[in-house]
Amino acid sequence: MNFEITEQERAIREAVRQSCAPFGEDYWLARDADGHFPDDFYAAMAKAGWLGIAIPDAYGGSGLGVSEASAMMQTVAETGACMSGCASFHINIFGLMPIAVFGTEEQKRRFLPPVVNGSVRSCFGVTEPNTGLNTTQLKTRAVRQGDRYVVHGQKVWISTAQKADKILLLARTTPIEECKSHSHGLSLFYTDLDRGKVQVRLIEKMGRHAVDSNELFIDGLEIPVENLIGEEGKGFKYILHGMNPERILLASEAVGIGRVALRKATDYSNDRIVFNRPIGQNQAIQHPLARNWMELEAADLMTRKAAWLYDSGQECGSEANAAKYLCAEAGFRACEQAILTHGGFGYAKEYHVERYLREVMIARIAPVSREMILSYIAERVLNLPKSY
């Protein structure tokens, strides 16, 4: 077992740092304040080729794995861009995997290159207000009428919908009472986000202000049949192909935020003089930070294992969920401790650590709750009876 970072990963991390260099923490502080989408950052990442890191090279991407994508996203987060930087192009990395795997050759050539080069922006339309994590119960309906499907329904917490040109949409094409299983009868589409048929309503939220979250009200959206991904009724199976990479990437980002928070706290501990000595000389300051380092390193190892399993074509559901849980908790504790280490200054926006805490909270909540992960591990790993 070799734990050494590969030369390729080193090269990716260094190149990503160079791409992010013009967008320092003051840039992200400004985007947090004004809520403007980081268009120039997005354009720079597209120009550098990062948007297509996991897309096959036949369609303009780099054809690399989730391991390399994780290294990239973790590095972006570590620069202080946090979730705002990562989420601006998150869907490019995991969201379109169902198209890359299950789409026709024509669909791949039509849909993937514009996303890779940044000329088309997409959003991910799955979550609904009344179903939460119970995806098989979603209510949005797509009814076929001749050569197209007509969609009515509602989605919520849809990131980047204010800017998106396309939507990867999961909708029910067969009523649930007519299906042998609740997971059947759901279909996946990739189509234009027609704002004449879809009302996009911004959700004001706690953090990650630079990347919008939205409610979508869909009333008669028409989707050409050729925009159906895979077979009708098998969309739930397809969407699962993007869920484990999503958990792995989010885990890496949480570690990245935790590491920049830890670095800030450590630097402050060395520089801040109280009672004629640096506060970092006190064990009450040292020990929590040392614990943060250990937790982040351990959580990162689980993430690497999950990414390796996925890239090797092996089952990784338990590891991906465990990585998301462990990294979110470790990242949160590191951010919290960074604020406590700064004392009153930790509450001030100019020191950035309060922003880290607001952004890392996303990793504890989405795309799956901590409690659901614990239930998953209890049932799938420990073989305990289902509790819900």
C-alpha positions in Angstrom: 0.0 0.0 0.0 1.6 3.2 -1.2 0.4 6.5 0.4 2.8 8.7 -1.6 1.1 11.5 -3.6 1.6 10.8 -7.3 3.5 13.2 -9.5 0.3 13.7 -11.5 -1.5 14.8 -8.3 1.3 17.1 -7.4 1.2 18.7 -10.9 -2.6 19.1 -10.7 -2.4 20.8 -7.3 0.3 23.2 -8.4 -1.5 24.0 -11.6 -4.8 24.6 -9.8 -3.1 26.9 -7.3 -1.8 28.9 -10.2 -5.2 29.1 -11.8 -6.7 30.3 -8.5 -3.8 32.7 -7.7 -5.5 35.8 -9.2 -8.6 35.2 -7.0 -7.4 35.7 -3.5 -9.4 35.8 -0.3 -10.3 39.5 -0.7 -12.0 38.5 -4.0 -14.0 35.8 -2.3 -14.8 38.2 0.6 -16.2 40.6 -2.0 -18.3 37.9 -3.7 -19.6 36.9 -0.3 -20.7 40.5 0.3 -22.2 41.3 -3.1 -23.5 37.8 -4.0 -22.3 38.1 -7.6 -21.5 34.8 -9.4 -17.7 34.5 -9.8 -17.9 34.8 -13.6 -14.2 35.7 -14.1 -13.1 32.8 -11.9 -15.4 30.4 -13.8 -13.9 31.6 -17.1 -10.4 31.2 -15.8 -11.1 27.6 -14.7 -12.7 26.8 -18.0 -9.8 28.3 -20.0 -7.4 26.1 -17.9 -9.4 23.0 -18.7 -10.5 22.2 -15.2 -14.2 22.0 -16.0 -13.7 18.8 -17.9 -11.2 17.0 -15.7 -13.4 13.9 -15.4 -15.1 14.1 -18.8 -13.7 11.6 -21.4 -11.1 13.2 -23.7 -13.1 12.2 -26.7 -15.6 15.0 -25.7 -13.0 17.7 -24.9 -12.2 16.7 -21.3 -9.1 15.3 -19.6 -10.5 11.8 -19.0 -9.1 11.6 -15.5 -10.8 10.0 -12.5 -12.6 11.1 -9.3 -9.2 10.9 -7.5 -7.8 13.6 -9.6 -11.0 15.6 -9.5 -10.9 15.4 -5.7 -7.4 16.7 -5.6 -8.4 19.6 -7.8 -11.5 20.5 -5.7 -9.7 20.2 -2.5 -7.0 22.6 -3.7 -9.6 25.1 -4.9 -11.2 25.1 -1.4 -7.8 25.4 0.3 -7.0 28.7 -1.5 -9.9 30.3 0.5 -12.4 30.0 -2.4 -14.2 27.4 -0.2 -17.6 26.2 -1.4 -18.2 29.4 -3.4 -15.3 28.5 -5.7 -16.0 24.8 -5.9 -19.8 25.1 -6.3 -19.4 27.4 -9.3 -18.5 24.5 -11.4 -19.4 21.5 -9.3 -21.9 20.0 -11.7 -19.3 19.9 -14.4 -17.4 17.3 -12.4 -20.1 15.0 -11.1 -23.4 16.1 -12.4 -22.9 15.1 -16.0 -21.4 11.7 -15.3 -24.8 10.0 -16.1 -24.6 11.5 -19.6 -20.9 10.4 -20.0 -21.9 6.8 -18.9 -25.4 6.3 -20.2 -25.9 8.8 -22.9 -25.8 7.9 -26.6 -22.8 8.8 -28.6 -24.7 11.6 -30.3 -25.8 13.0 -26.9 -22.3 12.9 -25.5 -20.9 14.8 -28.5 -23.8 17.3 -28.4 -23.9 17.9 -24.7 -20.5 17.5 -23.1 -18.0 19.7 -25.1 -20.0 23.0 -24.5 -19.9 22.3 -20.7 -16.2 21.5 -20.8 -15.3 24.7 -22.6 -17.6 26.8 -20.3 -19.8 28.1 -23.1 -22.9 26.3 -21.6 -23.8 26.2 -17.9 -25.9 23.5 -16.3 -27.8 22.9 -13.1 -28.9 19.7 -11.4 -32.6 19.3 -10.9 -33.4 16.4 -8.5 -34.4 17.7 -5.0 -38.0 18.6 -4.3 -39.6 20.5 -1.3 -41.9 17.7 -0.1 -39.7 14.6 -0.7 -36.3 15.6 0.7 -33.9 12.6 0.6 -36.7 10.3 -0.4 -36.0 10.7 -4.0 -38.1 7.9 -5.3 -41.2 9.8 -4.0 -40.6 12.9 -6.1 -43.7 14.4 -7.7 -42.5 16.2 -10.8 -44.2 14.6 -13.8 -43.0 14.2 -17.4 -45.8 13.0 -19.7 -44.9 12.0 -23.2 -46.9 13.8 -25.9 -45.8 12.7 -29.4 -42.1 13.6 -29.9 -41.7 15.4 -26.6 -42.3 15.2 -22.9 -44.2 17.9 -21.0 -43.1 18.5 -17.5 -44.9 20.0 -14.5 -43.6 20.2 -10.9 -41.3 21.9 -8.5 -37.6 21.6 -7.5 -35.7 23.2 -4.7 -32.1 23.9 -3.7 -31.1 24.0 -7.3 -27.6 25.6 -7.5 -26.6 27.9 -10.4 -30.1 28.0 -11.9 -29.9 31.8 -12.1 -27.1 31.4 -14.7 -27.7 27.9 -16.1 -28.6 27.3 -19.8 -29.4 23.6 -19.3 -30.8 21.4 -16.6 -30.2 17.7 -15.8 -33.7 16.9 -14.6 -35.1 13.8 -12.9 -38.9 13.4 -13.3 -41.5 10.6 -12.9 -42.7 9.3 -16.3 -44.8 6.4 -14.8 -47.1 6.9 -11.9 -45.6 5.3 -8.8 -48.8 3.2 -8.2 -48.1 1.5 -11.6 -44.5 0.6 -10.8 -43.2 -2.6 -9.3 -40.7 -0.7 -7.3 -40.6 2.9 -6.1 -37.2 3.4 -7.8 -38.8 2.5 -11.2 -40.6 5.0 -13.5 -38.2 7.9 -13.0 -36.6 9.3 -16.1 -33.5 11.5 -16.6 -33.4 14.4 -19.1 -30.9 17.0 -20.1 -32.5 19.9 -21.8 -32.8 23.7 -22.1 -33.8 25.6 -19.0 -36.7 27.4 -20.7 -37.4 30.4 -18.5 -40.7 30.9 -20.2 -41.8 27.6 -18.6 -39.6 27.5 -15.5 -39.8 30.2 -12.9 -36.5 30.5 -11.0 -36.8 32.0 -7.5 -33.6 32.8 -5.5 -33.3 31.5 -1.9 -31.5 33.8 0.5 -29.2 31.7 2.6 -26.6 31.6 5.3 -23.4 31.2 3.2 -22.0 30.5 -0.3 -23.6 33.7 -1.4 -21.6 33.9 -4.7 -23.3 30.7 -6.0 -27.1 30.9 -6.1 -29.6 28.4 -4.7 -33.1 28.4 -6.1 -36.6 27.1 -6.1 -37.9 26.0 -9.6 -41.5 26.1 -10.6 -42.0 24.1 -13.8 -45.2 24.6 -15.7 -45.4 22.9 -19.1 -41.6 22.6 -19.9 -41.3 20.8 -23.2 -38.4 18.3 -23.6 -37.7 16.7 -27.0 -37.6 12.9 -26.8 -33.9 13.0 -28.0 -33.0 14.7 -24.7 -34.0 11.6 -22.7 -30.9 10.1 -21.2 -30.8 6.3 -21.4 -34.1 4.4 -21.2 -37.4 5.8 -19.9 -38.1 4.7 -16.3 -34.4 4.0 -15.4 -33.4 7.5 -14.3 -33.0 6.7 -10.7 -30.3 4.1 -11.5 -28.5 6.6 -13.7 -28.6 9.4 -11.2 -27.0 7.1 -8.6 -23.9 7.1 -10.8 -23.3 10.7 -9.9 -24.1 10.5 -6.2 -21.0 8.7 -5.0 -18.6 11.0 -6.9 -20.6 14.0 -5.4 -20.1 12.7 -1.9 -16.4 12.2 -2.5 -15.9 15.6 -4.0 -17.8 17.3 -1.2 -15.7 15.4 1.3 -12.5 16.7 -0.4 -13.8 20.2 -0.4 -14.6 20.0 3.4 -11.1 18.9 4.1 -9.8 21.8 1.9 -11.8 24.3 3.9 -10.7 22.7 7.2 -7.1 23.0 6.1 -7.2 26.7 5.2 -9.0 27.3 8.5 -6.3 25.4 10.4 -3.6 27.3 8.6 -5.2 30.6 9.5 -5.5 29.6 13.1 -2.0 28.4 13.3 -0.5 31.6 11.8 -2.6 33.7 14.1 -1.5 31.6 17.1 2.1 32.3 16.2 1.6 36.0 15.6 -0.9 37.0 18.4 0.9 38.1 21.5 -1.0 38.2 24.8 0.6 38.3 28.3 4.0 38.8 26.5 3.9 35.5 24.7 2.3 34.0 21.5 -1.0 32.4 22.3 0.2 29.4 20.4 2.6 28.6 23.2 -0.4 27.7 25.4 -1.5 24.1 25.3 -5.2 25.2 25.4 -4.6 26.6 22.0 -2.2 24.0 20.7 -4.1 20.8 21.6 -7.4 21.6 19.8 -5.5 22.6 16.6 -3.4 19.4 16.8 -6.6 17.4 17.1 -8.0 19.3 14.0 -4.9 18.2 12.0 -5.3 14.6 13.0 -9.0 14.5 12.2 -8.5 16.2 8.8 -5.7 13.8 7.8 -7.7 10.7 8.9 -10.9 11.9 7.0 -8.8 12.6 3.9 -7.6 9.0 3.9 -11.1 7.7 3.8 -11.8 10.1 0.9 -8.8 8.8 -1.0 -10.0 5.2 -0.5 -13.5 6.0 -1.7 -12.1 7.7 -4.8 -9.8 4.9 -5.6 -12.6 2.3 -5.3 -14.8 4.4 -7.6 -12.0 4.8 -10.2 -11.3 1.1 -10.0 -14.9 0.3 -10.8 -15.6 -1.2 -7.4 -18.5 -0.7 -5.0 -17.8 2.4 -2.9 -21.2 3.5 -1.4 -20.2 2.9 2.2 -16.8 4.6 1.8 -18.2 7.6 -0.1 -20.8 8.2 2.6 -18.3 7.7 5.4 -15.9 10.1 3.7 -18.6 12.7 3.4 -19.5 12.3 7.0 -16.0 12.3 8.5 -14.7 15.2 6.3 -17.7 17.4 7.0 -17.3 16.9 10.7 -13.5 17.4 10.7 -13.8 20.5 8.5 -16.5 22.0 10.6 -14.5 21.5 13.8 -11.4 23.0 12.2 -13.4 26.1 11.2 -15.1 26.4 14.5 -11.7 26.2 16.3 -10.2 28.8 13.9 -12.9 31.3 15.1 -12.3 30.4 18.7 -8.5 30.8 18.3 -9.0 34.2 16.8 -11.2 35.2 19.7 -13.2 38.3 19.0 -11.4 38.9 15.7 -12.8 35.5 14.5 -16.2 37.2 14.4 -14.9 39.9 12.0 -15.4 39.2 8.3 -11.9 40.6 7.4 -10.3 37.6 9.0 -12.2 35.2 6.8 -12.7 32.4 9.3 -16.3 33.2 10.0 -16.9 32.8 6.2 -15.2 29.4 6.3 -17.6 28.2 9.0 -20.7 29.4 7.1 -19.5 27.7 4.0 -18.4 24.4 5.5 -21.9 24.0 7.0 -23.1 22.9 3.6 -21.0 19.7 3.8 -22.8 18.7 7.0 -26.2 19.1 5.5 -26.0 18.3 1.8 -26.4 16.3 -0.3 -27.3 13.8 2.4 -27.7 14.4 6.1 -25.4 13.0 8.8 -28.3 10.9 10.2 -29.0 9.3 6.9 -25.4 8.3 6.5 -25.3 6.7 9.9 -28.4 4.8 9.0 -26.9 3.7 5.7 -23.7 2.4 7.4 -25.8 0.7 10.1 -27.9 -1.1 7.5 -25.4 -1.8 4.7 -22.2 -2.4 6.7 -23.4 -3.6 10.1 -26.5 -5.5 8.7 -28.8 -3.9 11.3 -32.5 -3.6 10.5 -33.8 -0.6 8.5 -35.0 2.1 10.9 -37.2 4.2 8.6 
